[in-house]
Amino acid sequence: MKTQKLITYLSLIFLAGVFFSCDDFLDIEPQQSVSDDAIYADHAGVINALNGAWSLVGSSNLYAGTSIFHSDLVGNSGEVNWIGTFIQYRQWNWKSMDPNDGFISSKWSVSYKAIDLINNILESLEVVDEGHRARVEGEARFIRGILYFELARFYALPYTAGQNNLGVPLVLTPTAGITEDDYPARATVGTVYQQVLEDLNLANQLLAALPTGPGANGGRATSSTASAFLSRVHLAMGNWEHAAQYANTVIGNFGGYDAMHDHPRSAFNNDEYTSEDVFMINQNPTSNAGQANSGIATFFASLDGLGRGDVYASAAYFDMFEPDDLRIQMTEDTGISTIADVPTMFYIGVGTDSGNEMTAKWGKHDANVQVIRLAEMILTRAEANFRNGSSIGANPLDDINAIRNRANASVWTDLSLDMIYEERLRELSFEGHKLHDIRRFQKSVVAPSGSPHVGETLHWNDWRLVLPIPQREIDVNENLVQNEGY
C-alpha cells in the first residue's frame, strides 16, 4: 500500500453545493473537479472547501438524517414501531447491528471526509483574506468539534462510562502525509471530548464579533450555536454548571421563553428561520438531504407522494402524555395531502403504509432540519441546574413549566430527575435525543419485538447500544480496535 492518503474513512473528497444560506463572501461558484493543491491555494479555494464541509454536515449521513434516525431506533424500547424493509435499520431497532452495515460505514466516512477538509482549511488560513480569517477558522473549528462529538457519542461508550474507554481516532492534520506506519489508533473518550471542547471554545471566541440569533451568519456557526453545542457537550460530561451557563447564554441571545412558538407544531417543517431555531440545516427544493432512501422525511412521513411510513408511534408512546397535551393531538382527516394540512403534532398516515400514527415533525423533504431548538436549551438548563443545585438564569421548575405551559400540560409544583427525563422524551421525541438521554440518565432499553434479544433489558452502557467500528476501516487500519461484542 503506497504512502498516500488513508483509504476510505480518511480519503479526501471535495463537495460543493451547500445546505446553508451564505453571506456574499461565501457565495463562490463551486468547482466540480480540482487538484488537492489547487483547492487550498487561495481564498476562493479555501471557501469552496469550507462550503464542501458544510455540505457534508448537512447530508443525510449526519445532521439531516441518521443523527436523528439512528438515535431514535437504537434507543427504542417499543415507543415507536419500525415496519420498513431495510434490514440495516431493522437491525438498529433490534440492537443487533452489523459492522458491515453500509449506513454505519457512511456515517463514519462522511464525518472523516469533512474533518479532512477542515484540517486542510486550518493549515491554509494564511491565504484567506484577513477580514474573513476569524470567521473561516471559527466555522472550521465548529465543524470539527461537532463532528468529533458526533463520532464519539455513536461509536464509543458515553463519557460517564469511563474517560479511558476507547473513543475514535483523532486526526488533526491533513491526511496527505499519513502513511501505513502511522495510521491512527483510537484515542480515549476523554481525549476526544477535550478536543471537542478546545475546538468549540475557540469557535465561540472567533465568532464572537458576528451577529447572533436565528439565521445569523447565514444559518452557519455563530457564538450562540457554539455555546449550544458546548452546553450539549458539558451535559454529556456531567459538567452541570458549565452546561447551565452555556444554555443560559443561548436562551438569552434568543429571547427567552417569549421566543418559543405558541404551538409546538409551529417549530417544524419551516422554510425560513424562526425564533426557536438555534441551529438547523437550511434546505430548499433544489438543495436538500433528499426524499429517497436516506432522507429524514422518507422515514417519518406517510403523505401523498412523500414518505415510506417506516416509523410510527405506538400506544406506549401516547401513554406518556396527559390527554390534553398539544404534543399528542391527532389530525384524523383522511383528506390531508401535505404536511401543511396538519395543524397538530400527529396525523393518521395517508401515503405508504397508511393508517398509522405519524409524527408531524418531519413531513416535508426540503424543509429546514432542526438540530438544536430553543426548547432543548431550556430543558438542558433545567436539568443542569437541578443536578447542580443551582438556578443559573432560572429556577429548574420554571424552565420545565415553560415547556409544559406551551404544550397545554398541567403545571408542576415539584421536580425530580425522572420527571425531567420524561419531559425531554415528550418534547424532543423523533429529534435524535433518545439514545443520548438514556445514557446520560443511566436508563435501560428493552429490546423490542422481532429482535434476537427480544424482552432483554440493555443497560445504558451496554455494548449493543454502541455502533460497531465499520469493518472496512478495521480491514484497512490494523491500529483500529473493534468495539466490544462485534
C-alpha positions in Angstrom: 0.0 0.0 0.0 1.5 3.3 -1.0 2.2 6.2 1.4 -0.6 8.4 0.2 -3.9 9.2 1.9 -5.8 6.8 4.2 -8.2 4.7 2.1 -11.9 5.1 2.8 -12.6 7.0 6.0 -9.7 9.4 5.7 -9.9 9.9 2.0 -10.3 13.4 0.8 -13.3 14.3 -1.3 -14.4 17.8 -2.4 -18.1 18.5 -2.3 -19.7 21.8 -3.1 -23.3 22.8 -3.2 -24.2 23.7 0.4 -27.2 23.1 2.6 -26.8 26.5 4.3 -27.6 30.1 3.2 -24.4 32.1 2.7 -23.3 35.7 3.1 -21.7 37.2 0.0 -18.1 36.2 0.9 -19.2 32.6 0.8 -21.1 32.7 -2.5 -18.3 31.3 -4.7 -19.0 29.2 -7.7 -18.5 25.5 -6.8 -15.8 23.6 -8.7 -16.6 20.1 -10.0 -13.0 18.8 -10.1 -9.8 20.3 -8.8 -6.4 19.1 -7.6 -5.7 18.9 -3.8 -3.0 21.6 -4.1 -5.3 24.0 -6.0 -8.1 23.7 -3.5 -6.2 25.5 -0.8 -4.1 27.8 -2.9 -6.1 30.9 -2.4 -9.1 32.5 -0.6 -11.7 31.2 -3.1 -10.4 27.6 -2.9 -10.5 27.6 0.9 -14.0 29.0 0.9 -15.1 26.3 -1.6 -13.6 23.7 0.7 -15.5 25.1 3.6 -18.7 25.0 1.6 -18.0 21.4 0.9 -17.5 20.6 4.6 -20.9 22.3 5.4 -22.5 20.3 2.7 -21.3 17.1 4.4 -22.6 18.3 7.8 -26.0 18.9 6.2 -26.1 15.5 4.5 -28.4 12.6 5.3 -25.4 10.7 6.7 -25.2 13.3 9.5 -27.4 16.1 10.9 -30.2 15.8 8.2 -30.7 12.1 8.6 -29.0 9.3 10.6 -28.1 11.5 13.6 -31.8 11.8 14.2 -32.9 8.4 13.0 -30.2 6.3 14.4 -30.6 7.6 17.9 -34.3 7.0 18.0 -34.1 3.5 16.7 -31.2 2.3 18.9 -32.8 3.9 21.9 -36.3 2.5 21.1 -38.0 0.2 23.6 -41.2 -0.1 21.7 -42.4 3.5 21.9 -42.1 3.6 18.1 -42.7 0.8 15.6 -40.4 0.1 12.7 -42.0 -1.5 9.6 -39.5 -0.6 6.9 -37.9 -3.1 4.6 -34.2 -2.1 5.1 -32.5 -4.8 7.1 -29.9 -2.3 8.4 -32.5 0.0 10.0 -34.3 -3.1 11.4 -31.0 -4.2 13.0 -30.6 -0.8 14.7 -34.1 -1.2 16.2 -33.2 -4.7 17.2 -29.9 -3.7 18.8 -28.1 -6.3 16.6 -26.0 -4.0 14.4 -23.6 -5.3 11.8 -20.0 -3.9 11.3 -20.6 -4.3 7.5 -23.7 -2.1 7.6 -23.2 0.4 4.8 -25.1 3.2 6.6 -22.9 2.8 9.7 -19.9 3.0 7.4 -21.2 6.0 5.5 -21.7 8.0 8.7 -18.1 7.3 9.7 -16.5 8.0 6.3 -18.5 11.2 5.6 -17.5 12.5 9.0 -13.9 11.9 8.4 -14.0 13.3 4.9 -15.4 16.6 6.4 -12.8 16.6 9.1 -10.0 16.2 6.5 -11.4 19.2 4.6 -11.4 21.1 7.9 -7.8 20.1 8.7 -6.6 21.3 5.3 -8.5 24.6 5.8 -6.9 25.2 9.2 -3.5 24.7 7.6 -4.3 27.1 4.8 -5.7 30.1 6.8 -2.8 32.4 5.7 -4.3 32.6 2.2 -7.7 33.6 3.5 -8.5 37.3 3.2 -7.6 38.8 6.6 -11.1 40.3 7.1 -12.7 36.8 6.9 -10.0 34.7 8.5 -11.6 34.7 12.0 -14.9 33.6 10.6 -13.4 30.9 8.4 -11.4 29.5 11.3 -14.3 29.7 13.7 -16.6 27.9 11.3 -14.0 25.2 10.6 -13.3 24.6 14.3 -17.0 24.5 15.0 -17.5 21.8 12.3 -14.6 19.7 13.6 -15.8 20.0 17.1 -19.4 18.9 16.5 -18.3 16.0 14.2 -15.9 14.6 16.8 -18.7 14.9 19.4 -21.0 13.1 17.0 -18.5 10.3 16.3 -17.7 9.8 20.0 -21.3 9.5 21.2 -22.2 7.0 18.5 -19.1 4.9 18.1 -18.0 4.8 21.7 -19.3 4.4 25.2 -20.5 7.6 26.8 -18.1 9.8 28.7 -19.7 8.9 32.0 -18.9 5.2 31.4 -15.2 6.0 31.7 -12.9 8.6 30.2 -10.3 6.0 29.4 -12.6 3.8 27.2 -11.7 3.8 23.5 -13.2 6.7 21.6 -12.4 7.4 17.9 -9.2 8.3 16.0 -8.3 11.9 16.4 -6.9 13.2 13.1 -6.0 16.9 13.4 -3.7 17.3 10.4 -4.3 16.7 6.6 -4.2 13.1 5.7 -1.9 13.6 2.7 1.2 12.9 4.8 -0.1 9.9 6.7 1.4 6.6 5.9 0.7 3.0 6.7 3.2 3.2 9.6 1.3 5.9 11.4 -2.4 5.1 10.7 -4.2 6.5 13.8 -5.4 4.3 16.6 -8.5 5.2 18.7 -8.0 8.0 21.2 -9.7 7.7 24.6 -13.1 9.1 25.1 -11.7 11.7 27.5 -9.1 12.8 24.9 -11.8 13.2 22.2 -14.0 15.2 24.4 -11.2 17.5 25.4 -10.5 18.2 21.7 -14.2 18.8 21.1 -14.1 21.4 23.9 -11.0 23.0 22.5 -12.4 23.4 19.0 -15.8 24.7 20.2 -14.3 27.1 22.7 -12.1 28.6 20.0 -15.1 28.8 17.6 -17.0 30.6 20.3 -14.2 33.2 20.7 -13.5 33.6 17.0 -17.2 34.1 16.1 -18.0 36.4 18.9 -18.0 39.5 16.7 -20.7 38.1 14.4 -24.4 38.8 15.0 -26.2 36.1 16.8 -29.8 34.9 16.9 -32.0 32.9 14.4 -30.4 32.7 11.0 -27.3 34.8 11.9 -24.2 34.1 9.7 -26.5 32.6 7.1 -27.5 29.9 9.5 -24.0 28.7 9.9 -21.9 28.7 13.1 -22.1 31.7 15.5 -21.1 32.2 19.1 -24.6 31.1 20.0 -24.5 27.8 18.1 -21.1 27.1 19.5 -22.5 27.8 23.0 -25.4 25.5 22.3 -23.1 22.6 21.4 -20.8 23.4 24.3 -23.9 23.1 26.5 -24.6 19.7 25.0 -21.0 18.5 25.4 -20.8 19.7 29.1 -24.1 18.0 29.8 -22.8 14.7 28.4 -19.6 15.1 30.5 -21.6 15.8 33.7 -20.2 19.4 33.9 -23.5 20.7 35.1 -22.5 24.3 35.9 -21.0 24.9 32.5 -23.9 23.2 30.8 -26.3 25.5 32.5 -24.2 28.6 31.8 -23.9 27.9 28.1 -27.6 27.1 27.8 -28.4 30.2 29.6 -26.3 32.3 27.2 -28.2 30.8 24.2 -31.6 31.3 25.8 -30.7 35.0 26.5 -29.5 35.5 23.0 -32.7 34.1 21.5 -35.2 36.0 23.7 -36.1 33.5 26.4 -39.5 31.9 26.9 -41.2 34.6 24.7 -39.3 33.4 21.7 -40.9 29.9 21.8 -43.8 29.4 19.4 -47.3 29.5 20.8 -47.9 25.9 19.5 -45.2 23.2 19.4 -46.2 22.3 15.9 -45.0 25.6 14.6 -41.4 24.7 15.2 -41.3 22.2 12.3 -41.5 22.0 8.5 -40.5 25.6 8.0 -38.8 27.1 5.0 -37.3 30.0 6.9 -35.6 30.5 10.2 -37.9 31.0 13.1 -37.4 32.5 16.6 -36.9 29.0 18.1 -34.2 27.8 15.7 -30.8 27.8 17.4 -29.0 25.6 14.8 -30.5 24.0 11.8 -29.8 22.6 8.4 -31.2 25.0 5.9 -32.7 23.2 2.9 -34.6 24.2 -0.2 -36.3 22.4 -3.1 -33.0 22.1 -5.0 -30.6 21.6 -2.2 -31.7 19.2 0.4 -30.9 15.8 2.0 -33.4 14.1 -0.3 -36.6 12.3 -0.2 -35.2 8.9 -1.3 -33.9 6.2 1.0 -31.8 8.4 3.1 -34.0 11.5 3.6 -35.4 12.1 7.1 -38.9 12.7 5.8 -38.7 9.4 3.9 -38.7 7.5 7.2 -41.1 9.5 9.2 -43.8 10.7 6.7 -46.8 9.0 5.2 -48.3 11.6 2.9 -49.4 11.9 -0.6 -46.3 11.2 -2.7 -43.9 11.6 0.3 -42.5 9.1 2.8 -42.3 5.4 3.3 -44.2 5.5 6.6 -41.4 3.4 8.2 -41.7 4.7 11.7 -44.8 5.4 13.7 -45.7 5.9 17.3 -47.1 3.1 19.4 -49.7 3.2 22.2 -46.8 3.1 24.7 -45.7 6.5 23.3 -49.0 8.2 23.8 -49.3 6.8 27.3 -46.5 9.2 28.4 -48.8 12.3 27.9 -51.8 13.9 29.6 -54.8 13.7 27.3 -54.9 17.5 26.6 -51.2 17.8 25.9 -50.8 19.5 22.5 -47.9 17.3 21.7 -50.1 14.2 21.1 -53.1 15.8 19.5 -54.0 14.0 16.3 -55.3 15.0 12.9 -57.5 12.2 11.6 -58.7 13.8 8.4 -58.0 11.3 5.6 -58.3 14.1 3.1 -55.0 15.6 4.0 -52.4 15.7 1.3 -49.3 17.6 2.6 -47.9 18.4 6.0 -49.3 21.9 5.6 -52.8 20.4 6.1 -51.8 19.0 9.5 -52.2 21.5 12.4 -51.3 19.0 15.1 -48.3 17.1 16.2 -49.6 13.8 14.8 -51.7 12.6 11.9 -53.1 9.4 10.5 -50.9 8.4 7.6 -52.4 8.7 4.2 -49.5 7.6 2.0 -47.3 4.5 2.0 -48.3 2.2 4.9 -51.2 4.4 5.7 -53.4 4.3 8.8 -50.7 4.6 11.4 -50.0 7.4 13.9 -47.3 9.6 12.3 -45.3 12.4 13.8 -45.7 15.7 12.1 -42.2 16.9 12.9 -40.8 15.6 9.6 -43.3 15.9 6.8 -41.5 18.0 4.1 -38.3 16.7 2.4 -37.0 20.2 1.7 -38.0 21.9 5.0 -35.3 23.1 7.4 -34.0 20.4 9.7 -33.8 21.4 13.4 -30.6 20.3 15.1 -30.9 22.4 18.2 -34.1 24.2 19.2 -34.6 26.8 22.0 -36.8 24.3 23.8 -33.9 21.9 24.1 -31.7 24.7 25.7 -34.5 25.4 28.2 -34.7 21.8 29.1 -30.9 21.5 29.3 -30.7 24.5 31.6 -33.4 22.9 33.9 -31.6 19.6 34.1 -28.1 21.0 34.6 -29.4 23.4 37.3 -31.3 20.7 39.0 -28.3 18.4 39.1 -26.1 21.2 40.2 -28.5 22.6 42.9 -28.4 26.0 41.2 -30.7 28.5 39.5 -28.4 29.9 36.7 -30.8 32.0 34.6 -34.0 30.5 36.1 -35.3 28.0 38.6 -35.4 24.5 37.1 -39.1 24.2 37.8 -39.8 27.4 36.0 -38.0 26.1 32.9 -39.9 22.8 32.9 -43.2 24.6 33.4 -42.4 27.0 30.5 -42.2 23.9 28.2 -45.3 22.4 29.7 -47.3 25.6 29.6 -46.7 25.9 25.9 -47.9 22.3 25.4 -51.1 22.9 27.5 -49.9 20.4 30.1 -50.5 20.8 33.8 -48.2 22.9 35.9 -45.8 21.0 38.2 -45.1 22.0 41.8 -42.2 19.8 42.4 -39.5 18.2 40.3 -37.2 15.1 40.1 -34.6 13.8 37.7 -37.1 11.2 36.4 -39.6 13.9 35.7 -37.0 15.9 33.7 -36.1 12.8 31.8 -39.7 12.1 30.9 -40.3 15.7 29.9 -37.4 15.6 27.5 -38.9 12.5 25.9 -42.2 14.3 25.5 -40.7 17.4 24.0 -37.8 16.1 22.0 -39.0 12.7 20.6 -38.1 12.0 17.0 -35.3 14.6 17.1 -32.3 12.4 17.8 -32.1 12.7 21.6 -33.4 9.3 22.8 -30.2 7.3 22.9 -28.1 10.0 24.4 -30.6 10.8 27.1 -30.9 7.2 28.0 -27.1 7.1 28.5 -26.9 10.3 30.5 -29.8 9.4 32.8 -28.4 5.8 33.0 -31.7 4.3 32.0 -32.3 1.0 30.1 -33.6 -0.1 26.8 -35.8 -3.2 26.3 -35.2 -5.0 23.0 -38.5 -4.8 21.0 -40.4 -7.5 19.2 -38.5 -9.2 16.4 -35.1 -8.6 18.0 -32.9 -11.7 18.7 -32.7 -10.1 22.2 -36.5 -9.5 22.5 -37.6 -8.6 26.0 -34.0 -8.4 27.2 -33.1 -5.3 29.2 -30.0 -3.5 27.9 -28.4 -1.1 30.4 -27.3 2.4 29.4 -23.7 1.3 28.9 -24.4 -2.0 27.1 -22.2 -2.6 24.1 -25.3 -3.2 21.9 -26.1 0.4 22.1 -22.8 1.4 20.6 -22.2 1.4 16.9 -19.5 -1.0 15.6 -16.4 0.5 14.0 -17.0 -0.2 10.3 -15.4 -3.4 9.3 -13.8 -1.9 6.2 -12.0 0.5 8.4 -10.7 -2.3 10.6 -9.5 -4.1 7.5 -7.6 -1.1 6.2 -6.2 0.2 9.5 -4.6 -2.5 11.7 -4.3 0.0 14.5 -8.0 0.2 15.0 -9.7 -2.0 17.7 -13.3 -3.1 17.2 -15.9 -2.3 19.9 -16.8 -5.0 22.4 -19.2 -7.7 21.1 -18.7 -7.2 17.4 
